[in-house]
């Protein structure tokens, strides 16, 4: 069984240029459901879910609210941290 760990990060590397090809997310339909859920949470709920401090919860709440999955080509998460 595969397990996925979602970890809040203080810094993300979102450089537009990457030596790796961008790709379509394999589980985009499930990612959209997860993103909608995360966007529905307030900062307090997100803080509890992520087990992080309020500053990181606010930062990630902002990231979730502005995340656009419709672009089709995305950087692999593993390369963002």
C-alpha positions in Angstrom: 0.0 0.0 0.0 1.3 3.4 -0.9 1.2 6.1 1.7 1.3 9.8 1.0 2.7 12.3 3.4 1.7 15.9 3.2 4.1 18.1 5.1 4.0 21.9 5.5 7.2 23.5 4.3 8.6 27.0 5.1 10.1 27.4 1.7 9.2 26.0 -1.7 11.2 26.1 -4.9 8.8 27.2 -7.6 11.3 28.2 -10.2 9.7 28.5 -13.6 12.7 26.9 -15.3 13.6 23.4 -14.4 15.9 20.8 -15.9 13.0 18.3 -15.6 10.0 18.1 -17.8 6.7 19.3 -16.4 3.9 16.7 -16.5 0.2 16.1 -16.0 -0.7 14.9 -12.5 -1.5 11.2 -12.5 -4.3 11.5 -10.0 -5.6 14.9 -11.0 -9.2 14.1 -10.2 -8.3 13.1 -6.6 -6.0 16.0 -6.3 -8.9 18.4 -7.1 -11.0 16.8 -4.4 -8.2 17.1 -1.9 -7.5 20.7 -2.9 -11.2 21.6 -2.6 -11.3 20.1 0.9 -8.1 22.0 2.0 -9.5 25.3 0.6 -12.6 24.8 2.7 -10.6 24.8 6.0 -10.0 27.9 8.0 -6.5 28.6 9.4 -7.3 27.0 12.8 -8.5 23.8 11.2 -5.5 23.7 8.8 -3.1 24.3 11.7 -4.6 21.3 13.5 -4.6 19.1 10.4 -1.0 19.9 9.5 0.2 20.0 13.1 2.1 23.2 12.5 2.2 26.7 13.9 -0.2 29.5 12.8 2.3 31.2 10.5 2.9 28.1 8.5 -0.8 27.3 8.5 -1.6 30.8 7.1 1.1 30.5 4.5 -0.2 27.1 3.3 -3.8 28.4 3.4 -2.8 31.1 1.0 -1.0 28.6 -1.2 -4.0 26.3 -1.3 -6.3 29.3 -2.2 -4.2 30.4 -5.1 -3.2 26.9 -6.4 -4.3 26.4 -10.0 -4.6 22.8 -11.1 -6.1 23.7 -14.5 -2.8 24.6 -16.1 -2.2 21.0 -17.0 1.6 21.1 -16.7 2.9 21.1 -13.1 6.2 20.7 -11.4 6.5 17.4 -9.4 6.0 18.0 -5.7 9.2 16.2 -4.9 11.1 18.9 -6.8 9.5 21.8 -5.0 11.1 21.2 -1.6 
